[in-house]
């Protein structure tokens, strides 16, 4: 009997990467958290969705 991979093979998880103007990069599991962190940091960062 073959082992079960339960459908997770090849799947990627999307995280939201916040890059601030001072070069700091952080990743968040939701867009909402990334937006909130960007607001706390002055709102000048850029957020991109990236596969993990």
C-alpha positions in Angstrom: 0.0 0.0 0.0 1.4 3.4 -1.0 1.8 6.1 1.7 -0.8 8.8 1.7 0.4 12.4 1.2 -3.1 13.6 2.0 -3.2 16.1 -0.9 -0.5 18.4 0.4 2.1 17.6 -2.2 3.0 20.6 -4.3 0.8 23.0 -2.3 2.2 26.3 -1.2 1.0 28.6 1.5 0.7 32.3 0.7 2.2 34.8 3.2 2.2 38.6 3.0 5.7 40.2 3.0 5.9 43.7 4.2 9.0 45.6 3.1 9.6 48.9 5.0 11.5 51.8 3.5 14.4 51.2 6.0 14.9 47.8 4.6 13.2 45.7 7.3 11.2 42.8 5.9 8.6 40.9 7.8 6.1 38.2 6.8 2.5 37.9 8.0 0.0 35.1 7.6 -2.8 37.5 6.6 -3.1 40.6 4.6 -4.9 42.3 7.5 -1.9 41.8 9.8 0.5 43.1 7.2 -1.7 46.2 6.6 -1.9 46.8 10.4 1.9 46.5 10.8 2.4 48.8 7.8 0.1 51.4 9.4 2.0 51.2 12.7 5.3 51.7 10.8 4.0 54.9 9.1 2.2 53.4 6.1 5.0 53.7 3.6 5.9 50.0 3.2 5.0 47.7 0.4 3.1 44.5 0.8 3.3 41.5 -1.6 1.8 38.1 -1.5 4.5 35.4 -1.8 4.2 31.6 -1.9 6.1 29.7 0.8 
